[in-house]
Amino acid sequence: MSSSPTILYCNCTYGGAVPLDVREAVMAGLAASGVPFEPVADLCELAARRDPSLERLARADDLHVIACYPRAVRWLFACAGAPLADGAVIHNMREQSADDILAHVAPHTHSAPREDTGGEPETPRGPSQTATPTFPEKQPDQWIAWYPVIDYDRCRNCKQCLEFCLFGAFALDDAGTVRVAAPDRCKLNCPACARVCPASAIIFPKFREGGPIAGDEGVLAESAEEGIKADIKRLSKGDVMDVLRKRAARARADTAGKHSREQPDR
């Protein structure tokens, strides 16, 4: 007899990229089925802090991840230092229906329907019915795990993202390869670095508009210039200009300090 699969369910609690009705239907179906599953509030957040549970899950023989685009999920795990095995199955709640996903991970809950007897629909019974998890809400000052991950199958290491980013999210490793060094510095809802990437290698799993930026398999066909203008327009209260002013002020202060140190004592 084969063992049960290991099922990881991501609720995308703090991003909202996955439709709420699909999330709720999948989670309720899993809870009602009695199939063991591991629910997490936000896979992006776990990956950002390199949670050790992801390494354990990545080693599972029959892993099913219920989340978003497979390319995004695979590079989130890689970002966490826990690359997925080739056999891992990823179910995409952004594009698949709840019924389709549940038919794969909990097939016994999707048997042929009973003949309608006119009574109340039968409700699955068992202790798992009350196991539907809940997740705490974020406080206004808490970080929302919006940040990029890099698809290194596509990345050319051109460093345009490193040069473009205003917030210091990217850095070079010892080998000179661009990496996401400070995910918490990324500006919420700003995917502009993904638009300038010539290889469509930068993924924002929480990007609500879908497409390659969110992790779909395609490549960007839109004008990067127009997309960046739109991103900047979305940023509220002139934050981008404020960052630019502060960066210029720091540069002037550093230059002035260096100049004063170079002056001979009088």
C-alpha positions in Angstrom: 0.0 0.0 0.0 1.4 3.4 -0.9 1.8 6.0 1.8 -0.3 9.2 1.8 1.2 12.2 0.0 2.6 15.1 1.9 0.4 18.1 1.2 1.4 21.7 1.8 -1.3 24.2 1.6 -0.5 27.9 1.3 -3.3 30.3 2.2 -1.7 33.4 0.6 -3.2 35.1 3.6 -1.1 38.3 3.3 -1.1 38.8 -0.4 -4.5 38.1 -1.8 -3.1 37.0 -5.2 -5.1 33.7 -5.0 -8.8 34.1 -5.3 -10.5 34.0 -1.8 -13.3 31.6 -2.9 -10.8 29.1 -4.3 -8.6 29.2 -1.2 -11.6 28.8 1.1 -13.0 25.9 -1.0 -9.7 24.0 -1.1 -9.0 24.4 2.6 -12.5 23.4 3.6 -12.4 20.4 1.2 -9.1 19.3 2.7 -10.3 19.7 6.2 -13.5 17.8 5.5 -11.7 15.0 3.7 -9.6 13.7 6.6 -6.5 13.8 4.4 -3.5 15.0 6.5 -2.2 18.3 5.2 0.1 21.1 6.5 -1.5 24.5 6.2 0.7 27.7 6.2 -0.4 31.2 6.2 2.1 32.5 3.6 4.7 30.5 1.7 6.5 33.7 0.7 7.0 34.7 4.3 8.4 31.2 5.2 10.8 31.3 2.3 12.0 34.9 3.1 13.0 33.7 6.6 14.3 30.4 5.3 12.1 28.4 7.6 13.5 25.0 8.3 10.2 23.3 7.7 10.6 24.0 3.9 13.7 21.8 3.8 11.8 19.0 5.5 9.0 19.3 3.1 11.2 19.5 0.1 12.7 16.1 1.0 9.2 14.4 1.1 8.9 11.5 -1.4 5.4 12.5 -2.6 5.0 16.2 -2.0 2.0 18.2 -3.3 2.1 22.0 -2.9 -1.2 23.8 -3.2 -0.3 27.4 -3.8 0.2 29.5 -7.0 2.2 29.4 -10.2 4.6 26.4 -10.2 7.6 28.5 -11.4 7.0 30.9 -8.5 6.7 28.1 -5.9 9.9 26.3 -7.1 12.0 29.4 -6.9 10.5 30.3 -3.5 11.8 27.0 -2.2 15.1 27.6 -3.9 15.3 31.0 -2.4 14.9 29.4 1.0 17.8 27.0 0.4 15.4 24.0 0.0 15.0 23.2 -3.7 12.1 21.0 -4.7 12.7 17.6 -6.2 11.6 17.1 -9.8 8.8 14.9 -8.7 7.0 17.5 -6.5 3.5 18.3 -7.8 2.4 21.9 -7.6 -1.3 22.8 -7.8 -2.0 26.4 -8.9 -5.0 28.0 -7.2 -4.6 31.1 -9.4 -5.7 29.1 -12.4 -7.1 25.7 -11.3 -10.5 25.2 -9.7 -10.9 23.9 -6.2 -12.7 20.8 -7.5 -9.8 20.1 -9.8 -7.2 20.4 -7.1 -9.2 18.3 -4.6 -9.8 15.6 -7.2 -6.0 15.1 -7.2 -5.1 15.4 -3.6 -8.3 14.0 -1.9 -9.9 11.9 -4.6 -12.2 10.0 -2.3 -14.1 13.2 -1.6 -14.9 13.6 -5.3 -16.8 10.3 -5.9 -19.8 10.2 -8.2 -22.7 12.2 -6.7 -25.5 10.4 -5.0 -29.0 10.4 -6.5 -30.9 13.5 -5.3 -33.5 12.4 -2.8 -34.7 15.9 -2.1 -33.2 16.1 1.4 -30.3 18.2 2.7 -27.0 17.5 0.9 -24.8 15.0 2.8 -22.0 16.6 4.7 -18.8 14.7 5.2 -18.3 13.6 8.8 -15.3 13.1 10.9 -13.0 14.9 13.3 -11.3 16.7 10.4 -14.4 18.7 9.8 -13.5 21.0 12.7 -9.8 21.2 11.6 -10.1 24.1 9.2 -7.2 26.3 10.3 -7.3 30.1 10.9 -4.5 32.5 10.5 -3.8 35.7 12.4 -4.2 39.0 10.7 -1.2 41.3 10.1 -0.9 44.4 12.2 -0.5 47.7 10.2 3.2 47.9 11.1 4.0 44.3 10.3 5.9 43.3 7.1 3.9 41.9 4.2 6.2 39.4 2.4 6.2 41.2 -1.0 9.6 40.7 -2.6 11.2 39.2 -5.7 12.7 35.8 -6.3 15.0 35.1 -9.2 14.5 32.3 -11.7 18.1 31.3 -12.2 17.1 29.1 -15.2 16.5 32.4 -17.0 18.7 34.9 -15.3 21.7 36.2 -17.4 23.2 38.0 -14.4 23.1 41.3 -16.3 22.7 43.1 -13.0 20.0 45.5 -14.3 17.8 44.7 -11.3 20.7 45.5 -8.9 21.4 48.8 -10.6 17.7 49.7 -10.9 16.4 48.9 -7.4 16.0 52.0 -5.2 15.6 50.1 -2.0 18.7 47.8 -1.8 16.8 44.5 -2.1 19.5 43.0 -4.4 23.2 42.3 -3.8 26.0 40.2 -5.3 27.2 37.0 -3.7 30.9 36.1 -3.4 30.8 34.7 -7.0 29.4 37.9 -8.4 25.9 36.6 -8.9 22.9 38.8 -8.2 20.7 37.6 -5.3 17.8 38.9 -3.3 19.7 39.8 -0.2 17.2 41.9 1.7 13.6 41.0 0.8 12.2 43.2 3.6 13.6 46.3 1.9 11.5 45.8 -1.3 8.8 48.4 -1.8 5.3 47.0 -1.3 3.5 46.5 -4.6 6.4 47.7 -6.7 7.4 45.1 -9.4 9.5 47.6 -11.5 12.7 45.5 -11.4 10.8 42.6 -13.0 9.8 44.9 -15.8 13.4 45.9 -16.6 14.7 42.3 -16.5 15.4 41.4 -20.2 15.0 37.7 -19.4 11.7 37.8 -17.4 13.7 36.1 -14.6 12.3 38.1 -11.7 9.1 36.8 -10.1 6.8 38.5 -7.6 4.5 35.6 -6.4 2.1 38.1 -4.9 1.7 40.2 -8.1 -2.1 40.2 -8.6 -2.2 40.8 -12.3 -0.7 37.4 -13.1 1.6 36.8 -16.1 5.3 36.2 -16.1 5.9 38.7 -13.2 3.7 36.5 -11.0 5.5 33.3 -12.1 3.6 32.2 -15.3 5.8 30.5 -17.8 5.6 33.3 -20.5 7.8 36.3 -21.0 7.0 39.9 -20.8 5.6 41.4 -24.0 4.7 44.8 -22.6 6.8 48.0 -22.8 9.1 48.0 -19.8 9.1 51.8 -19.9 5.3 52.1 -19.7 5.1 49.4 -17.1 7.6 51.2 -14.8 5.7 54.4 -15.2 2.6 52.6 -14.1 4.4 51.1 -11.1 5.7 54.5 -10.0 2.3 56.0 -10.4 0.8 53.3 -8.1 3.2 54.2 -5.3 1.5 56.5 -2.9 2.5 59.8 -1.3 5.5 60.4 -3.4 7.6 57.7 -1.7 9.8 57.0 -4.7 10.8 60.7 -4.9 11.4 60.7 -1.2 13.7 57.8 -1.5 15.6 59.5 -4.4 15.9 62.7 -2.3 17.2 60.8 0.7 19.7 58.8 -1.5 21.0 62.1 -3.0 21.3 63.7 0.4 23.3 60.7 1.7 25.5 60.8 -1.3 26.1 64.6 -0.8 26.8 64.0 2.9 29.2 61.2 2.2 31.1 63.3 -0.4 31.3 66.3 2.0 32.5 64.1 4.8 35.2 62.6 2.6 36.2 66.0 1.3 36.6 67.3 4.9 38.7 64.4 5.9 41.0 65.0 3.0 41.6 68.6 3.9 45.0 69.2 5.6 44.9 70.5 9.1 45.5 74.3 9.3 
